[in-house]
Amino acid sequence: MKVHMNVSTAPRLTKLGQPSQEAGHDFQSHLREALSEVNTLQHQGDVAFSQLLTGDIEFHDAMIIAEKANLALQLTMAVRTKLLEAYQEIMRMQV
């Protein structure tokens, strides 16, 4: 399987082949956006639960919103675990 990388999305390298600060900033901004979206989904789940208690929303709609929030949180935790494992593996490498 070939993966085509768009030049505008490819990490920019400095003279010595090190990623530029811009590439790190891009990753940081993507990470913040993803975490913000997970937080928003969690908040929507809380609001849906409150609306369910007051009868403003149907049960199945509230369950769909809650499950989206749950899946987003599970995915975030799985990614965090993989990142920590990768970091620990790098720290164990001998130079």
N, CA and C atoms as an extended XYZ file, in Angstrom:
285
Properties=species:S:1:pos:R:3:atomname:S:1:resname:S:1:resid:I:1 pbc="F F F"
N         0.838       -1.165        0.000 N   MET     1
C         0.000        0.000        0.000 CA  MET     1
C         0.887        1.232        0.000 C   MET     1
N         0.665        2.112       -0.961 N   LYS     2
C         1.436        3.337       -1.061 CA  LYS     2
C         0.695        4.462       -0.365 C   LYS     2
N         1.442        5.252        0.351 N   VAL     3
C         0.872        6.413        1.016 CA  VAL     3
C         1.450        7.637        0.341 C   VAL     3
N         0.594        8.475       -0.176 N   HIS     4
C         1.035        9.701       -0.813 CA  HIS     4
C         0.946       10.826        0.195 C   HIS     4
N         2.047       11.547        0.353 N   MET     5
C         2.073       12.635        1.314 CA  MET     5
C         2.056       13.947        0.551 C   MET     5
N         1.137       14.764        0.894 N   ASN     6
C         1.050       16.084        0.309 CA  ASN     6
C         2.221       16.916        0.816 C   ASN     6
N         2.826       17.682       -0.060 N   VAL     7
C         3.991       18.469        0.322 CA  VAL     7
C         3.647       19.453        1.431 C   VAL     7
N         2.454       19.998        1.404 N   SER     8
C         2.094       20.976        2.431 CA  SER     8
C         1.885       20.330        3.798 C   SER     8
N         1.585       19.025        3.842 N   THR     9
C         1.387       18.356        5.132 CA  THR     9
C         2.635       17.613        5.592 C   THR     9
N         3.650       17.512        4.747 N   ALA    10
C         4.878       16.824        5.130 CA  ALA    10
C         5.611       17.649        6.175 C   ALA    10
N         6.272       16.983        7.141 N   PRO    11
C         7.008       17.740        8.148 CA  PRO    11
C         8.146       18.520        7.497 C   PRO    11
N         8.330       19.741        7.903 N   ARG    12
C         9.406       20.555        7.358 CA  ARG    12
C        10.670       20.289        8.160 C   ARG    12
N        11.786       20.145        7.458 N   LEU    13
C        13.050       19.845        8.118 CA  LEU    13
C        13.988       21.044        8.014 C   LEU    13
N        14.814       21.206        9.030 N   THR    14
C        15.816       22.258        8.992 CA  THR    14
C        17.018       21.743        8.227 C   THR    14
N        18.084       22.527        8.183 N   LYS    15
C        19.281       22.157        7.441 CA  LYS    15
C        19.858       20.815        7.875 C   LYS    15
N        19.861       20.555        9.152 N   LEU    16
C        20.490       19.347        9.668 CA  LEU    16
C        19.556       18.150        9.710 C   LEU    16
N        18.380       18.282        9.123 N   GLY    17
C        17.443       17.170        9.089 CA  GLY    17
C        16.571       17.072       10.322 C   GLY    17
N        16.630       18.068       11.168 N   GLN    18
C        15.803       18.078       12.371 CA  GLN    18
C        14.461       18.719       12.054 C   GLN    18
N        13.381       18.240       12.636 N   PRO    19
C        12.083       18.885       12.402 CA  PRO    19
C        12.113       20.324       12.873 C   PRO    19
N        11.501       21.189       12.109 N   SER    20
C        11.454       22.599       12.490 CA  SER    20
C        10.471       22.792       13.632 C   SER    20
N        10.525       23.945       14.252 N   GLN    21
C         9.591       24.264       15.330 CA  GLN    21
C         8.164       24.290       14.804 C   GLN    21
N         7.996       24.638       13.522 N   GLU    22
C         6.663       24.696       12.931 CA  GLU    22
C         6.014       23.313       12.920 C   GLU    22
N         6.796       22.268       12.632 N   ALA    23
C         6.252       20.907       12.621 CA  ALA    23
C         5.789       20.510       14.020 C   ALA    23
N         6.565       20.870       15.034 N   GLY    24
C         6.175       20.572       16.403 CA  GLY    24
C         4.928       21.342       16.806 C   GLY    24
N         4.842       22.569       16.348 N   HIS    25
C         3.665       23.380       16.646 CA  HIS    25
C         2.428       22.796       15.976 C   HIS    25
N         2.572       22.274       14.760 N   ASP    26
C         1.443       21.660       14.074 CA  ASP    26
C         0.931       20.452       14.855 C   ASP    26
N         1.826       19.608       15.339 N   PHE    27
C         1.417       18.449       16.114 CA  PHE    27
C         0.727       18.893       17.392 C   PHE    27
N         1.291       19.904       18.027 N   GLN    28
C         0.712       20.402       19.267 CA  GLN    28
C        -0.689       20.949       19.022 C   GLN    28
N        -0.879       21.679       17.944 N   SER    29
C        -2.199       22.243       17.681 CA  SER    29
C        -3.202       21.150       17.326 C   SER    29
N        -2.770       20.132       16.588 N   HIS    30
C        -3.667       19.021       16.279 CA  HIS    30
C        -4.050       18.262       17.547 C   HIS    30
N        -3.102       18.070       18.426 N   LEU    31
C        -3.375       17.375       19.685 CA  LEU    31
C        -4.350       18.171       20.544 C   LEU    31
N        -4.144       19.484       20.622 N   ARG    32
C        -5.066       20.327       21.397 CA  ARG    32
C        -6.477       20.284       20.820 C   ARG    32
N        -6.570       20.341       19.484 N   GLU    33
C        -7.886       20.297       18.847 CA  GLU    33
C        -8.589       18.973       19.131 C   GLU    33
N        -7.841       17.870       19.060 N   ALA    34
C        -8.435       16.561       19.306 CA  ALA    34
C        -8.908       16.444       20.748 C   ALA    34
N        -8.097       16.896       21.689 N   LEU    35
C        -8.489       16.837       23.095 CA  LEU    35
C        -9.668       17.767       23.380 C   LEU    35
N        -9.693       18.894       22.707 N   SER    36
C       -10.815       19.813       22.863 CA  SER    36
C       -12.108       19.177       22.349 C   SER    36
N       -12.002       18.461       21.245 N   GLU    37
C       -13.192       17.794       20.703 CA  GLU    37
C       -13.688       16.696       21.636 C   GLU    37
N       -12.774       15.942       22.230 N   VAL    38
C       -13.168       14.906       23.191 CA  VAL    38
C       -13.857       15.557       24.383 C   VAL    38
N       -13.310       16.671       24.852 N   ASN    39
C       -13.921       17.391       25.968 CA  ASN    39
C       -15.320       17.869       25.600 C   ASN    39
N       -15.485       18.376       24.378 N   THR    40
C       -16.792       18.835       23.918 CA  THR    40
C       -17.791       17.685       23.877 C   THR    40
N       -17.349       16.533       23.379 N   LEU    41
C       -18.237       15.366       23.330 CA  LEU    41
C       -18.641       14.921       24.736 C   LEU    41
N       -17.702       14.973       25.683 N   GLN    42
C       -18.027       14.617       27.064 CA  GLN    42
C       -19.062       15.589       27.634 C   GLN    42
N       -18.875       16.864       27.357 N   HIS    43
C       -19.836       17.874       27.840 CA  HIS    43
C       -21.207       17.639       27.211 C   HIS    43
N       -21.246       17.331       25.902 N   GLN    44
C       -22.518       17.054       25.235 CA  GLN    44
C       -23.202       15.838       25.851 C   GLN    44
N       -22.420       14.845       26.255 N   GLY    45
C       -22.985       13.678       26.921 CA  GLY    45
C       -23.624       14.040       28.248 C   GLY    45
N       -22.963       14.922       29.006 N   ASP    46
C       -23.531       15.380       30.273 CA  ASP    46
C       -24.829       16.157       30.060 C   ASP    46
N       -24.832       17.015       29.044 N   VAL    47
C       -26.029       17.801       28.740 CA  VAL    47
C       -27.165       16.879       28.294 C   VAL    47
N       -26.830       15.876       27.466 N   ALA    48
C       -27.853       14.931       26.995 CA  ALA    48
C       -28.463       14.167       28.161 C   ALA    48
N       -27.634       13.795       29.142 N   PHE    49
C       -28.152       13.093       30.312 CA  PHE    49
C       -29.118       13.979       31.093 C   PHE    49
N       -28.752       15.250       31.256 N   SER    50
C       -29.639       16.192       31.954 CA  SER    50
C       -30.947       16.379       31.193 C   SER    50
N       -30.845       16.472       29.865 N   GLN    51
C       -32.041       16.625       29.050 CA  GLN    51
C       -32.908       15.373       29.099 C   GLN    51
N       -32.276       14.213       29.202 N   LEU    52
C       -33.032       12.961       29.315 CA  LEU    52
C       -33.833       12.947       30.613 C   LEU    52
N       -33.223       13.416       31.699 N   LEU    53
C       -33.916       13.441       32.987 CA  LEU    53
C       -35.103       14.392       32.982 C   LEU    53
N       -34.985       15.477       32.224 N   THR    54
C       -36.088       16.438       32.167 CA  THR    54
C       -37.096       16.116       31.072 C   THR    54
N       -36.794       15.118       30.259 N   GLY    55
C       -37.708       14.717       29.191 CA  GLY    55
C       -37.581       15.532       27.917 C   GLY    55
N       -36.519       16.309       27.778 N   ASP    56
C       -36.331       17.145       26.591 CA  ASP    56
C       -35.735       16.393       25.408 C   ASP    56
N       -35.266       15.177       25.636 N   ILE    57
C       -34.612       14.414       24.581 CA  ILE    57
C       -35.049       12.955       24.696 C   ILE    57
N       -35.100       12.284       23.572 N   GLU    58
C       -35.472       10.864       23.563 CA  GLU    58
C       -34.323       10.014       24.111 C   GLU    58
N       -34.673        8.859       24.642 N   PHE    59
C       -33.680        7.970       25.241 CA  PHE    59
C       -32.617        7.549       24.237 C   PHE    59
N       -33.041        7.128       23.037 N   HIS    60
C       -32.069        6.623       22.065 CA  HIS    60
C       -31.130        7.730       21.585 C   HIS    60
N       -31.616        8.971       21.492 N   ASP    61
C       -30.740       10.082       21.113 CA  ASP    61
C       -29.695       10.342       22.198 C   ASP    61
N       -30.116       10.283       23.440 N   ALA    62
C       -29.183       10.488       24.547 CA  ALA    62
C       -28.137        9.377       24.589 C   ALA    62
N       -28.564        8.153       24.303 N   MET    63
C       -27.622        7.032       24.313 CA  MET    63
C       -26.604        7.153       23.181 C   MET    63
N       -27.036        7.630       22.030 N   ILE    64
C       -26.109        7.816       20.912 CA  ILE    64
C       -25.066        8.871       21.259 C   ILE    64
N       -25.502        9.973       21.836 N   ILE    65
C       -24.573       11.039       22.226 CA  ILE    65
C       -23.603       10.532       23.293 C   ILE    65
N       -24.122        9.802       24.270 N   ALA    66
C       -23.274        9.276       25.343 CA  ALA    66
C       -22.275        8.260       24.798 C   ALA    66
N       -22.685        7.442       23.849 N   GLU    67
C       -21.779        6.432       23.292 CA  GLU    67
C       -20.689        7.083       22.445 C   GLU    67
N       -21.023        8.143       21.721 N   LYS    68
C       -19.995        8.881       20.973 CA  LYS    68
C       -18.936        9.419       21.928 C   LYS    68
N       -19.388        9.996       23.036 N   ALA    69
C       -18.458       10.535       24.030 CA  ALA    69
C       -17.610        9.431       24.632 C   ALA    69
N       -18.226        8.297       24.916 N   ASN    70
C       -17.510        7.166       25.499 CA  ASN    70
C       -16.453        6.629       24.538 C   ASN    70
N       -16.819        6.465       23.270 N   LEU    71
C       -15.858        5.958       22.280 CA  LEU    71
C       -14.703        6.934       22.081 C   LEU    71
N       -14.991        8.218       22.063 N   ALA    72
C       -13.931        9.215       21.910 CA  ALA    72
C       -12.965        9.159       23.087 C   ALA    72
N       -13.502        9.003       24.292 N   LEU    73
C       -12.647        8.913       25.476 CA  LEU    73
C       -11.812        7.637       25.454 C   LEU    73
N       -12.409        6.516       25.070 N   GLN    74
C       -11.665        5.253       24.985 CA  GLN    74
C       -10.536        5.352       23.966 C   GLN    74
N       -10.815        5.966       22.813 N   LEU    75
C        -9.782        6.129       21.793 CA  LEU    75
C        -8.660        7.027       22.301 C   LEU    75
N        -9.020        8.092       22.986 N   THR    76
C        -8.012        8.998       23.541 CA  THR    76
C        -7.122        8.266       24.541 C   THR    76
N        -7.723        7.473       25.388 N   MET    77
C        -6.937        6.713       26.367 CA  MET    77
C        -6.037        5.678       25.692 C   MET    77
N        -6.519        5.051       24.633 N   ALA    78
C        -5.703        4.078       23.907 CA  ALA    78
C        -4.508        4.759       23.236 C   ALA    78
N        -4.733        5.925       22.660 N   VAL    79
C        -3.644        6.665       22.023 CA  VAL    79
C        -2.634        7.107       23.076 C   VAL    79
N        -3.125        7.573       24.224 N   ARG    80
C        -2.225        7.974       25.308 CA  ARG    80
C        -1.351        6.809       25.757 C   ARG    80
N        -1.963        5.640       25.893 N   THR    81
C        -1.219        4.456       26.315 CA  THR    81
C        -0.142        4.101       25.299 C   THR    81
N        -0.492        4.151       24.010 N   LYS    82
C         0.490        3.841       22.963 CA  LYS    82
C         1.623        4.860       22.952 C   LYS    82
N         1.303        6.137       23.153 N   LEU    83
C         2.346        7.161       23.196 CA  LEU    83
C         3.282        6.943       24.381 C   LEU    83
N         2.724        6.598       25.533 N   LEU    84
C         3.565        6.325       26.703 CA  LEU    84
C         4.445        5.111       26.480 C   LEU    84
N         3.900        4.061       25.862 N   GLU    85
C         4.700        2.873       25.569 CA  GLU    85
C         5.829        3.200       24.596 C   GLU    85
N         5.542        4.015       23.588 N   ALA    86
C         6.577        4.408       22.631 CA  ALA    86
C         7.662        5.234       23.315 C   ALA    86
N         7.250        6.157       24.178 N   TYR    87
C         8.212        6.973       24.915 CA  TYR    87
C         9.099        6.095       25.794 C   TYR    87
N         8.497        5.147       26.512 N   GLN    88
C         9.276        4.262       27.373 CA  GLN    88
C        10.234        3.412       26.560 C   GLN    88
N         9.817        2.973       25.382 N   GLU    89
C        10.691        2.181       24.506 CA  GLU    89
C        11.875        3.024       24.041 C   GLU    89
N        11.625        4.269       23.700 N   ILE    90
C        12.718        5.155       23.272 CA  ILE    90
C        13.685        5.394       24.427 C   ILE    90
N        13.160        5.553       25.634 N   MET    91
C        14.023        5.783       26.779 CA  MET    91
C        14.878        4.562       27.116 C   MET    91
N        14.411        3.377       26.756 N   ARG    92
C        15.187        2.152       27.015 CA  ARG    92
C        16.283        1.922       25.971 C   ARG    92
N        16.205        2.630       24.854 N   MET    93
C        17.217        2.443       23.796 CA  MET    93
C        18.590        2.873       24.279 C   MET    93
N        19.582        2.089       23.883 N   GLN    94
C        20.951        2.438       24.225 CA  GLN    94
C        21.580        3.156       23.039 C   GLN    94
N        22.304        4.195       23.361 N   VAL    95
C        22.923        4.999       22.305 CA  VAL    95
C        24.366        4.645       22.150 C   VAL    95
